[in-house]
């Protein structure tokens, strides 16, 4: 089994910053791509940013230039640095990991989500 635990959410004013963390643990052989998704009330879950095992990032157009995704493979942890936050960034943020397990199975795993609220 693989578990993902997110932290770092909270309430921030527009223009502020937050840093999310997601630590993966369990029967992990290789942590392949990791990503952050978000879901605002009444909307579908959307990809915010992803990063390959080699460190190549990809961003949604709405966060380019404001958010930075990074990872520490030794710690099986992915981070999302969010700067210049806007009201529309308010959502529950979910961590996702594409994992090859020690049982030689591959699957996508999700964290429980962390709330980010941007409010004046």
TANOR-V147546 format. One record per backbone hydrogen bond with DSSP energy under -1.0 kcal/mol. NH is the residue of the N-H (numbers start at 1). CO is the residue of the C=O. If there is no record, write none. Layout:
BEGIN
nh: (NH NH)
co: (CO CO)
END
This chain:
BEGIN
nh: (3 5 7 12 15 16 18 20 21 22 23 24 25 27 28 29 30 32 34 35 36 37 38 39 43 46 48 49 50 51 52 55 58 60 63 66 67 68 70 72 77 78 79 80 81 82 83 85 89 90 91 92 93 94 96 97 98 99 100 101 102 104 107 109 111 114 116 117 119)
co: (25 23 21 117 85 13 82 80 7 78 5 76 3 1 26 100 100 98 51 96 49 94 46 92 40 38 36 36 58 34 56 52 50 48 60 63 63 81 79 77 72 22 70 20 68 18 66 16 86 87 116 39 114 37 35 109 33 107 30 105 27 101 99 97 95 93 91 10 12)
END
